[in-house]
Amino acid sequence: MTPPRFLIVADGDFSPMTSKTANSVIRFLPDRTVGVLDRAQAGETVQDVLGFGGALPIVGSMREGLALGPTAVLIGIAPQGGRMPQEWRAWLAEALDHGCDLWSGLHTFLGDDPLLAEKARANGRKIFDLRRPPADLPIASGLAKTVDPLVVLTVGTDCNVGKMTAQLQLTRKLNERGVRTRFVATGQTGIMIEGWGIAVDAVVADFIAGAAERLVLEGAKDADVVLVEGQGSINHPGYSGVTLGLLHGSCPDALILCHQATREYIGDYRQAAWLRIPPLAEYIRLYEMIGSAVHPTKVIGISLNTYDMGDAEARRACEAAGRETGLPATDPVRFDPAPLVDAIASERTRHQGRRSA
């Protein structure tokens, strides 16, 4: 099957922080991206906006985007609540008529839209609603703690701090070292990149941990290390339920704590002093205590997101995080991810010793 070539729709919200899906697909699948649709920045390049991505064009209409030769249109932003803006409906119908498939991670399923479903059927195209969960998910039963590979989950101080990106970087580096490593996608963006997974934020609450368990069991096949994509934060007022379901369902042996170095408040709650991000040491205590209530786990490294800092300032932030926590700390995108790779490799050796004891 020929891989799709994506035109990414990120209209009105294309930026380093607000278009996570678009940015990640551009970073990890650059050869499969033809351009971005964003009327606000039409005429610029992706490099101009993100600082990476090269000369990929930003266009101002679906017609211009389709002229770039995509075989699929991908929804590259996730508006709050995951619902599709109404004006996009005509754009997506135009894309189907042009012969493109649709890929979407919205909570609103495009395949349930009568117009788009009929257009897809009439044109022989497919609609991939990546947030649509399987219908047969189990209640978690602790099976994830029985797998042989080392299971590592990224956890965060907030949403959108680099939990998925860190795992993808570490997966690549570990495999380059000859450590068989599988990335387990738990969100729509990870699924687009990896080709499989379950978007756990669309799963009925009772089955979030069961979804995580199923993913770990699948990822553990033919692997030495399983890296699970984390979601949310344990103290986020809106998304902590998903975080906890992943933490207890995946039964991780180890955790990588992710943080954006310049961020002071959780999410969009900047006016609420009670939601100031606490010290990293406090997060380590919380995650280890709550996770170990089901399966023993510990934080083994700190992954920082320093995209909005200069190099010298970013290095100082990594050094400060290391001093505060006593753990290896780096930005695995900007700098060498070796400190975190080494931490995982060492923990895997200890894990093998525990398994064989």
Contacts in CASP RR format, 6 or more apart in sequence:
PFRMAT RR
TARGET T0000
AUTHOR 0000-0000-0000
METHOD contacts of the structure
MODEL  1
MTPPRFLIVADGDFSPMTSKTANSVIRFLPDRTVGVLDRAQAGETVQDVL
GFGGALPIVGSMREGLALGPTAVLIGIAPQGGRMPQEWRAWLAEALDHGC
DLWSGLHTFLGDDPLLAEKARANGRKIFDLRRPPADLPIASGLAKTVDPL
VVLTVGTDCNVGKMTAQLQLTRKLNERGVRTRFVATGQTGIMIEGWGIAV
DAVVADFIAGAAERLVLEGAKDADVVLVEGQGSINHPGYSGVTLGLLHGS
CPDALILCHQATREYIGDYRQAAWLRIPPLAEYIRLYEMIGSAVHPTKVI
GISLNTYDMGDAEARRACEAAGRETGLPATDPVRFDPAPLVDAIASERTR
HQGRRSA
2 71 0 8 1.000
3 32 0 8 1.000
4 32 0 8 1.000
4 70 0 8 1.000
4 71 0 8 1.000
4 72 0 8 1.000
4 101 0 8 1.000
4 103 0 8 1.000
5 32 0 8 1.000
5 33 0 8 1.000
5 34 0 8 1.000
5 69 0 8 1.000
5 70 0 8 1.000
5 71 0 8 1.000
5 72 0 8 1.000
6 25 0 8 1.000
6 29 0 8 1.000
6 32 0 8 1.000
6 33 0 8 1.000
6 34 0 8 1.000
6 35 0 8 1.000
6 70 0 8 1.000
6 72 0 8 1.000
6 73 0 8 1.000
6 74 0 8 1.000
6 103 0 8 1.000
7 34 0 8 1.000
7 35 0 8 1.000
7 36 0 8 1.000
7 37 0 8 1.000
7 65 0 8 1.000
7 66 0 8 1.000
7 68 0 8 1.000
7 69 0 8 1.000
7 70 0 8 1.000
7 72 0 8 1.000
7 73 0 8 1.000
7 74 0 8 1.000
7 95 0 8 1.000
7 100 0 8 1.000
8 22 0 8 1.000
8 25 0 8 1.000
8 26 0 8 1.000
8 33 0 8 1.000
8 35 0 8 1.000
8 36 0 8 1.000
8 37 0 8 1.000
8 73 0 8 1.000
8 74 0 8 1.000
8 75 0 8 1.000
8 76 0 8 1.000
9 36 0 8 1.000
9 37 0 8 1.000
9 73 0 8 1.000
9 74 0 8 1.000
9 75 0 8 1.000
9 76 0 8 1.000
9 77 0 8 1.000
9 88 0 8 1.000
9 91 0 8 1.000
10 19 0 8 1.000
10 22 0 8 1.000
10 36 0 8 1.000
10 37 0 8 1.000
10 38 0 8 1.000
10 76 0 8 1.000
10 77 0 8 1.000
11 37 0 8 1.000
11 38 0 8 1.000
11 39 0 8 1.000
11 40 0 8 1.000
11 77 0 8 1.000
11 85 0 8 1.000
11 88 0 8 1.000
12 38 0 8 1.000
12 39 0 8 1.000
12 40 0 8 1.000
12 41 0 8 1.000
12 77 0 8 1.000
13 19 0 8 1.000
13 38 0 8 1.000
13 77 0 8 1.000
13 79 0 8 1.000
14 22 0 8 1.000
14 36 0 8 1.000
14 38 0 8 1.000
14 40 0 8 1.000
14 41 0 8 1.000
14 49 0 8 1.000
14 58 0 8 1.000
14 77 0 8 1.000
15 49 0 8 1.000
15 50 0 8 1.000
16 23 0 8 1.000
16 49 0 8 1.000
16 50 0 8 1.000
16 51 0 8 1.000
16 307 0 8 1.000
16 308 0 8 1.000
17 160 0 8 1.000
18 77 0 8 1.000
19 76 0 8 1.000
19 77 0 8 1.000
20 77 0 8 1.000
20 78 0 8 1.000
20 160 0 8 1.000
20 189 0 8 1.000
21 74 0 8 1.000
21 75 0 8 1.000
21 76 0 8 1.000
21 77 0 8 1.000
21 78 0 8 1.000
21 105 0 8 1.000
21 188 0 8 1.000
21 189 0 8 1.000
21 192 0 8 1.000
22 36 0 8 1.000
22 74 0 8 1.000
22 76 0 8 1.000
22 77 0 8 1.000
23 50 0 8 1.000
24 164 0 8 1.000
24 165 0 8 1.000
24 168 0 8 1.000
24 189 0 8 1.000
24 190 0 8 1.000
24 192 0 8 1.000
24 193 0 8 1.000
25 32 0 8 1.000
25 33 0 8 1.000
25 74 0 8 1.000
25 76 0 8 1.000
25 189 0 8 1.000
25 192 0 8 1.000
25 193 0 8 1.000
26 33 0 8 1.000
26 36 0 8 1.000
26 46 0 8 1.000
26 50 0 8 1.000
26 52 0 8 1.000
26 53 0 8 1.000
26 56 0 8 1.000
27 52 0 8 1.000
27 53 0 8 1.000
27 165 0 8 1.000
28 168 0 8 1.000
28 193 0 8 1.000
29 192 0 8 1.000
29 193 0 8 1.000
30 53 0 8 1.000
30 56 0 8 1.000
33 56 0 8 1.000
34 56 0 8 1.000
34 65 0 8 1.000
34 68 0 8 1.000
34 69 0 8 1.000
34 70 0 8 1.000
35 46 0 8 1.000
35 56 0 8 1.000
35 57 0 8 1.000
35 58 0 8 1.000
35 59 0 8 1.000
35 65 0 8 1.000
35 68 0 8 1.000
35 70 0 8 1.000
36 46 0 8 1.000
36 56 0 8 1.000
36 57 0 8 1.000
36 58 0 8 1.000
36 59 0 8 1.000
37 58 0 8 1.000
37 59 0 8 1.000
37 60 0 8 1.000
37 61 0 8 1.000
37 62 0 8 1.000
37 64 0 8 1.000
37 65 0 8 1.000
37 91 0 8 1.000
38 58 0 8 1.000
38 59 0 8 1.000
38 60 0 8 1.000
39 60 0 8 1.000
39 61 0 8 1.000
41 48 0 8 1.000
41 49 0 8 1.000
41 58 0 8 1.000
42 58 0 8 1.000
42 59 0 8 1.000
42 60 0 8 1.000
42 64 0 8 1.000
43 57 0 8 1.000
43 58 0 8 1.000
43 59 0 8 1.000
43 60 0 8 1.000
44 58 0 8 1.000
45 53 0 8 1.000
45 54 0 8 1.000
45 55 0 8 1.000
45 56 0 8 1.000
45 57 0 8 1.000
45 58 0 8 1.000
46 52 0 8 1.000
46 53 0 8 1.000
46 54 0 8 1.000
46 55 0 8 1.000
46 56 0 8 1.000
46 57 0 8 1.000
46 58 0 8 1.000
47 53 0 8 1.000
47 54 0 8 1.000
47 55 0 8 1.000
47 56 0 8 1.000
48 58 0 8 1.000
49 58 0 8 1.000
57 68 0 8 1.000
59 65 0 8 1.000
59 68 0 8 1.000
62 73 0 8 1.000
62 91 0 8 1.000
62 94 0 8 1.000
62 95 0 8 1.000
63 94 0 8 1.000
66 94 0 8 1.000
66 95 0 8 1.000
66 98 0 8 1.000
66 100 0 8 1.000
70 95 0 8 1.000
70 100 0 8 1.000
71 99 0 8 1.000
71 100 0 8 1.000
71 101 0 8 1.000
72 100 0 8 1.000
72 101 0 8 1.000
72 102 0 8 1.000
72 103 0 8 1.000
73 91 0 8 1.000
73 92 0 8 1.000
73 95 0 8 1.000
73 100 0 8 1.000
73 101 0 8 1.000
73 102 0 8 1.000
73 103 0 8 1.000
74 102 0 8 1.000
74 103 0 8 1.000
74 104 0 8 1.000
74 192 0 8 1.000
75 84 0 8 1.000
75 88 0 8 1.000
75 102 0 8 1.000
75 103 0 8 1.000
75 104 0 8 1.000
75 105 0 8 1.000
75 106 0 8 1.000
78 105 0 8 1.000
78 106 0 8 1.000
78 188 0 8 1.000
79 85 0 8 1.000
79 106 0 8 1.000
81 107 0 8 1.000
82 105 0 8 1.000
82 106 0 8 1.000
82 107 0 8 1.000
82 108 0 8 1.000
83 106 0 8 1.000
83 107 0 8 1.000
83 108 0 8 1.000
84 104 0 8 1.000
84 106 0 8 1.000
84 108 0 8 1.000
84 110 0 8 1.000
89 113 0 8 1.000
89 115 0 8 1.000
89 116 0 8 1.000
92 102 0 8 1.000
92 110 0 8 1.000
92 116 0 8 1.000
93 115 0 8 1.000
93 116 0 8 1.000
93 119 0 8 1.000
95 102 0 8 1.000
96 102 0 8 1.000
96 116 0 8 1.000
96 119 0 8 1.000
96 120 0 8 1.000
96 123 0 8 1.000
96 125 0 8 1.000
97 119 0 8 1.000
97 123 0 8 1.000
99 123 0 8 1.000
99 125 0 8 1.000
100 125 0 8 1.000
101 120 0 8 1.000
101 125 0 8 1.000
101 126 0 8 1.000
101 127 0 8 1.000
101 128 0 8 1.000
102 110 0 8 1.000
102 116 0 8 1.000
102 120 0 8 1.000
102 125 0 8 1.000
102 126 0 8 1.000
102 127 0 8 1.000
102 128 0 8 1.000
103 128 0 8 1.000
103 130 0 8 1.000
103 192 0 8 1.000
104 110 0 8 1.000
104 127 0 8 1.000
104 128 0 8 1.000
104 129 0 8 1.000
104 130 0 8 1.000
104 131 0 8 1.000
104 188 0 8 1.000
105 129 0 8 1.000
105 130 0 8 1.000
105 131 0 8 1.000
105 188 0 8 1.000
105 192 0 8 1.000
105 199 0 8 1.000
106 129 0 8 1.000
106 131 0 8 1.000
107 131 0 8 1.000
107 202 0 8 1.000
109 129 0 8 1.000
109 131 0 8 1.000
109 132 0 8 1.000
110 116 0 8 1.000
110 127 0 8 1.000
110 129 0 8 1.000
111 117 0 8 1.000
111 120 0 8 1.000
111 127 0 8 1.000
111 129 0 8 1.000
112 129 0 8 1.000
116 127 0 8 1.000
117 127 0 8 1.000
119 125 0 8 1.000
120 126 0 8 1.000
120 127 0 8 1.000
130 187 0 8 1.000
130 188 0 8 1.000
130 191 0 8 1.000
130 192 0 8 1.000
130 199 0 8 1.000
131 187 0 8 1.000
131 188 0 8 1.000
131 199 0 8 1.000
131 201 0 8 1.000
131 202 0 8 1.000
132 202 0 8 1.000
133 198 0 8 1.000
133 199 0 8 1.000
133 202 0 8 1.000
133 203 0 8 1.000
133 204 0 8 1.000
133 207 0 8 1.000
133 211 0 8 1.000
134 198 0 8 1.000
134 211 0 8 1.000
137 198 0 8 1.000
137 203 0 8 1.000
137 207 0 8 1.000
137 210 0 8 1.000
137 211 0 8 1.000
137 214 0 8 1.000
138 207 0 8 1.000
138 210 0 8 1.000
138 213 0 8 1.000
138 214 0 8 1.000
139 206 0 8 1.000
139 207 0 8 1.000
139 209 0 8 1.000
139 210 0 8 1.000
140 209 0 8 1.000
140 210 0 8 1.000
140 212 0 8 1.000
140 213 0 8 1.000
140 245 0 8 1.000
140 248 0 8 1.000
140 249 0 8 1.000
141 213 0 8 1.000
142 213 0 8 1.000
142 249 0 8 1.000
142 251 0 8 1.000
142 294 0 8 1.000
142 295 0 8 1.000
143 213 0 8 1.000
143 217 0 8 1.000
144 151 0 8 1.000
144 212 0 8 1.000
144 213 0 8 1.000
144 216 0 8 1.000
144 217 0 8 1.000
144 249 0 8 1.000
144 250 0 8 1.000
144 251 0 8 1.000
144 295 0 8 1.000
145 251 0 8 1.000
145 294 0 8 1.000
145 295 0 8 1.000
147 216 0 8 1.000
147 217 0 8 1.000
147 220 0 8 1.000
147 226 0 8 1.000
148 220 0 8 1.000
148 355 0 8 1.000
149 219 0 8 1.000
149 220 0 8 1.000
149 223 0 8 1.000
149 224 0 8 1.000
149 225 0 8 1.000
149 226 0 8 1.000
150 224 0 8 1.000
150 225 0 8 1.000
150 226 0 8 1.000
150 253 0 8 1.000
150 254 0 8 1.000
150 344 0 8 1.000
150 347 0 8 1.000
150 348 0 8 1.000
150 351 0 8 1.000
151 216 0 8 1.000
151 220 0 8 1.000
151 225 0 8 1.000
151 226 0 8 1.000
151 228 0 8 1.000
151 250 0 8 1.000
151 251 0 8 1.000
151 252 0 8 1.000
151 253 0 8 1.000
151 254 0 8 1.000
152 225 0 8 1.000
152 226 0 8 1.000
152 227 0 8 1.000
152 228 0 8 1.000
152 252 0 8 1.000
152 253 0 8 1.000
152 254 0 8 1.000
152 255 0 8 1.000
152 256 0 8 1.000
152 300 0 8 1.000
152 344 0 8 1.000
152 347 0 8 1.000
153 228 0 8 1.000
153 230 0 8 1.000
153 246 0 8 1.000
153 247 0 8 1.000
153 250 0 8 1.000
153 252 0 8 1.000
153 254 0 8 1.000
153 255 0 8 1.000
153 256 0 8 1.000
153 297 0 8 1.000
154 162 0 8 1.000
154 163 0 8 1.000
154 164 0 8 1.000
154 166 0 8 1.000
154 167 0 8 1.000
154 227 0 8 1.000
154 228 0 8 1.000
154 229 0 8 1.000
154 230 0 8 1.000
154 255 0 8 1.000
154 256 0 8 1.000
154 257 0 8 1.000
154 258 0 8 1.000
154 303 0 8 1.000
155 163 0 8 1.000
155 230 0 8 1.000
155 233 0 8 1.000
155 234 0 8 1.000
155 243 0 8 1.000
155 247 0 8 1.000
155 255 0 8 1.000
155 256 0 8 1.000
155 257 0 8 1.000
155 258 0 8 1.000
155 283 0 8 1.000
155 287 0 8 1.000
155 299 0 8 1.000
156 163 0 8 1.000
156 230 0 8 1.000
156 232 0 8 1.000
156 233 0 8 1.000
156 234 0 8 1.000
156 243 0 8 1.000
156 257 0 8 1.000
156 258 0 8 1.000
156 259 0 8 1.000
156 283 0 8 1.000
157 233 0 8 1.000
157 257 0 8 1.000
157 258 0 8 1.000
157 259 0 8 1.000
157 260 0 8 1.000
157 263 0 8 1.000
157 266 0 8 1.000
157 277 0 8 1.000
157 280 0 8 1.000
157 283 0 8 1.000
158 232 0 8 1.000
158 233 0 8 1.000
158 236 0 8 1.000
158 259 0 8 1.000
158 260 0 8 1.000
158 263 0 8 1.000
158 266 0 8 1.000
158 267 0 8 1.000
158 277 0 8 1.000
159 231 0 8 1.000
159 232 0 8 1.000
159 233 0 8 1.000
159 236 0 8 1.000
159 239 0 8 1.000
159 267 0 8 1.000
160 260 0 8 1.000
161 258 0 8 1.000
161 259 0 8 1.000
161 260 0 8 1.000
161 263 0 8 1.000
161 305 0 8 1.000
162 258 0 8 1.000
162 260 0 8 1.000
162 303 0 8 1.000
162 305 0 8 1.000
163 229 0 8 1.000
163 230 0 8 1.000
163 231 0 8 1.000
163 232 0 8 1.000
163 258 0 8 1.000
163 303 0 8 1.000
164 185 0 8 1.000
164 187 0 8 1.000
164 189 0 8 1.000
164 190 0 8 1.000
164 229 0 8 1.000
164 230 0 8 1.000
165 305 0 8 1.000
165 332 0 8 1.000
165 333 0 8 1.000
166 256 0 8 1.000
166 258 0 8 1.000
166 303 0 8 1.000
166 332 0 8 1.000
166 333 0 8 1.000
166 340 0 8 1.000
167 183 0 8 1.000
167 227 0 8 1.000
167 228 0 8 1.000
167 229 0 8 1.000
167 230 0 8 1.000
167 256 0 8 1.000
168 183 0 8 1.000
168 190 0 8 1.000
168 193 0 8 1.000
169 332 0 8 1.000
169 333 0 8 1.000
169 337 0 8 1.000
170 181 0 8 1.000
170 227 0 8 1.000
170 256 0 8 1.000
170 332 0 8 1.000
170 337 0 8 1.000
170 340 0 8 1.000
170 341 0 8 1.000
170 344 0 8 1.000
171 181 0 8 1.000
171 182 0 8 1.000
171 183 0 8 1.000
171 227 0 8 1.000
173 337 0 8 1.000
173 338 0 8 1.000
173 341 0 8 1.000
174 181 0 8 1.000
174 225 0 8 1.000
174 227 0 8 1.000
174 341 0 8 1.000
174 344 0 8 1.000
174 345 0 8 1.000
175 181 0 8 1.000
177 341 0 8 1.000
177 345 0 8 1.000
179 224 0 8 1.000
179 225 0 8 1.000
179 345 0 8 1.000
179 348 0 8 1.000
180 222 0 8 1.000
180 223 0 8 1.000
180 224 0 8 1.000
180 225 0 8 1.000
181 223 0 8 1.000
181 224 0 8 1.000
181 225 0 8 1.000
181 226 0 8 1.000
181 227 0 8 1.000
182 219 0 8 1.000
182 220 0 8 1.000
182 222 0 8 1.000
182 223 0 8 1.000
182 225 0 8 1.000
182 226 0 8 1.000
182 227 0 8 1.000
183 190 0 8 1.000
183 194 0 8 1.000
183 227 0 8 1.000
183 229 0 8 1.000
184 197 0 8 1.000
184 215 0 8 1.000
184 216 0 8 1.000
184 218 0 8 1.000
184 219 0 8 1.000
184 226 0 8 1.000
184 227 0 8 1.000
184 228 0 8 1.000
184 229 0 8 1.000
184 250 0 8 1.000
185 191 0 8 1.000
185 193 0 8 1.000
185 194 0 8 1.000
185 195 0 8 1.000
185 196 0 8 1.000
185 197 0 8 1.000
185 198 0 8 1.000
185 215 0 8 1.000
185 229 0 8 1.000
186 197 0 8 1.000
186 198 0 8 1.000
186 199 0 8 1.000
186 200 0 8 1.000
186 211 0 8 1.000
186 212 0 8 1.000
186 215 0 8 1.000
186 228 0 8 1.000
186 229 0 8 1.000
186 230 0 8 1.000
186 231 0 8 1.000
186 246 0 8 1.000
187 197 0 8 1.000
187 198 0 8 1.000
187 199 0 8 1.000
187 200 0 8 1.000
187 201 0 8 1.000
187 229 0 8 1.000
187 231 0 8 1.000
188 199 0 8 1.000
190 197 0 8 1.000
190 229 0 8 1.000
191 197 0 8 1.000
191 198 0 8 1.000
191 199 0 8 1.000
196 218 0 8 1.000
197 215 0 8 1.000
198 211 0 8 1.000
198 214 0 8 1.000
198 215 0 8 1.000
200 208 0 8 1.000
200 211 0 8 1.000
200 212 0 8 1.000
200 231 0 8 1.000
200 242 0 8 1.000
200 245 0 8 1.000
200 246 0 8 1.000
201 231 0 8 1.000
201 239 0 8 1.000
201 242 0 8 1.000
203 211 0 8 1.000
205 241 0 8 1.000
208 241 0 8 1.000
208 242 0 8 1.000
208 245 0 8 1.000
208 246 0 8 1.000
208 249 0 8 1.000
209 245 0 8 1.000
209 246 0 8 1.000
209 248 0 8 1.000
209 249 0 8 1.000
210 249 0 8 1.000
212 228 0 8 1.000
212 245 0 8 1.000
212 246 0 8 1.000
212 248 0 8 1.000
212 249 0 8 1.000
212 250 0 8 1.000
213 249 0 8 1.000
213 250 0 8 1.000
213 251 0 8 1.000
215 228 0 8 1.000
215 250 0 8 1.000
216 226 0 8 1.000
216 228 0 8 1.000
216 249 0 8 1.000
216 250 0 8 1.000
216 251 0 8 1.000
219 226 0 8 1.000
220 226 0 8 1.000
224 348 0 8 1.000
225 344 0 8 1.000
225 348 0 8 1.000
228 246 0 8 1.000
228 250 0 8 1.000
228 252 0 8 1.000
230 243 0 8 1.000
230 246 0 8 1.000
231 239 0 8 1.000
231 242 0 8 1.000
231 243 0 8 1.000
231 246 0 8 1.000
232 239 0 8 1.000
232 240 0 8 1.000
232 242 0 8 1.000
232 243 0 8 1.000
233 239 0 8 1.000
233 240 0 8 1.000
233 243 0 8 1.000
233 266 0 8 1.000
234 240 0 8 1.000
234 243 0 8 1.000
234 244 0 8 1.000
234 247 0 8 1.000
234 283 0 8 1.000
234 286 0 8 1.000
234 287 0 8 1.000
234 290 0 8 1.000
235 266 0 8 1.000
235 278 0 8 1.000
235 286 0 8 1.000
236 243 0 8 1.000
236 266 0 8 1.000
236 267 0 8 1.000
237 266 0 8 1.000
237 269 0 8 1.000
237 275 0 8 1.000
244 290 0 8 1.000
247 287 0 8 1.000
247 290 0 8 1.000
247 291 0 8 1.000
247 294 0 8 1.000
248 291 0 8 1.000
248 293 0 8 1.000
248 294 0 8 1.000
248 295 0 8 1.000
249 294 0 8 1.000
251 294 0 8 1.000
251 295 0 8 1.000
251 297 0 8 1.000
252 291 0 8 1.000
252 295 0 8 1.000
252 297 0 8 1.000
253 295 0 8 1.000
253 296 0 8 1.000
253 297 0 8 1.000
253 347 0 8 1.000
253 351 0 8 1.000
254 297 0 8 1.000
254 298 0 8 1.000
254 299 0 8 1.000
254 300 0 8 1.000
254 344 0 8 1.000
254 347 0 8 1.000
255 287 0 8 1.000
255 288 0 8 1.000
255 297 0 8 1.000
255 298 0 8 1.000
255 299 0 8 1.000
255 300 0 8 1.000
255 301 0 8 1.000
256 299 0 8 1.000
256 300 0 8 1.000
256 301 0 8 1.000
256 302 0 8 1.000
256 303 0 8 1.000
256 340 0 8 1.000
257 280 0 8 1.000
257 283 0 8 1.000
257 284 0 8 1.000
257 287 0 8 1.000
257 299 0 8 1.000
257 301 0 8 1.000
257 302 0 8 1.000
257 303 0 8 1.000
257 325 0 8 1.000
258 302 0 8 1.000
258 303 0 8 1.000
258 304 0 8 1.000
258 305 0 8 1.000
259 277 0 8 1.000
259 280 0 8 1.000
259 283 0 8 1.000
259 302 0 8 1.000
259 303 0 8 1.000
259 304 0 8 1.000
259 305 0 8 1.000
259 321 0 8 1.000
260 304 0 8 1.000
260 305 0 8 1.000
260 306 0 8 1.000
260 307 0 8 1.000
261 304 0 8 1.000
261 305 0 8 1.000
261 306 0 8 1.000
261 309 0 8 1.000
261 314 0 8 1.000
261 317 0 8 1.000
261 321 0 8 1.000
262 306 0 8 1.000
262 308 0 8 1.000
262 309 0 8 1.000
263 277 0 8 1.000
264 270 0 8 1.000
264 276 0 8 1.000
264 277 0 8 1.000
265 272 0 8 1.000
265 275 0 8 1.000
265 276 0 8 1.000
265 277 0 8 1.000
266 275 0 8 1.000
266 276 0 8 1.000
266 277 0 8 1.000
267 275 0 8 1.000
269 275 0 8 1.000
279 324 0 8 1.000
280 302 0 8 1.000
280 321 0 8 1.000
280 324 0 8 1.000
280 325 0 8 1.000
281 324 0 8 1.000
281 325 0 8 1.000
284 299 0 8 1.000
284 325 0 8 1.000
287 297 0 8 1.000
287 299 0 8 1.000
288 297 0 8 1.000
288 298 0 8 1.000
288 299 0 8 1.000
291 297 0 8 1.000
292 298 0 8 1.000
299 325 0 8 1.000
299 327 0 8 1.000
300 327 0 8 1.000
300 328 0 8 1.000
300 343 0 8 1.000
300 344 0 8 1.000
300 347 0 8 1.000
301 325 0 8 1.000
301 327 0 8 1.000
301 328 0 8 1.000
301 329 0 8 1.000
301 339 0 8 1.000
301 340 0 8 1.000
301 343 0 8 1.000
302 318 0 8 1.000
302 321 0 8 1.000
302 322 0 8 1.000
302 325 0 8 1.000
302 327 0 8 1.000
302 328 0 8 1.000
302 329 0 8 1.000
302 330 0 8 1.000
303 329 0 8 1.000
303 330 0 8 1.000
303 331 0 8 1.000
303 332 0 8 1.000
303 340 0 8 1.000
304 314 0 8 1.000
304 317 0 8 1.000
304 318 0 8 1.000
304 321 0 8 1.000
304 329 0 8 1.000
304 330 0 8 1.000
304 331 0 8 1.000
305 331 0 8 1.000
305 333 0 8 1.000
306 313 0 8 1.000
306 314 0 8 1.000
306 317 0 8 1.000
306 318 0 8 1.000
306 331 0 8 1.000
306 334 0 8 1.000
307 333 0 8 1.000
307 334 0 8 1.000
309 317 0 8 1.000
311 334 0 8 1.000
314 331 0 8 1.000
314 334 0 8 1.000
314 335 0 8 1.000
315 335 0 8 1.000
318 329 0 8 1.000
318 330 0 8 1.000
318 331 0 8 1.000
318 335 0 8 1.000
319 329 0 8 1.000
321 327 0 8 1.000
321 329 0 8 1.000
322 328 0 8 1.000
322 329 0 8 1.000
327 343 0 8 1.000
328 339 0 8 1.000
328 340 0 8 1.000
328 342 0 8 1.000
328 343 0 8 1.000
329 339 0 8 1.000
330 336 0 8 1.000
330 337 0 8 1.000
330 338 0 8 1.000
330 339 0 8 1.000
330 340 0 8 1.000
332 340 0 8 1.000
END
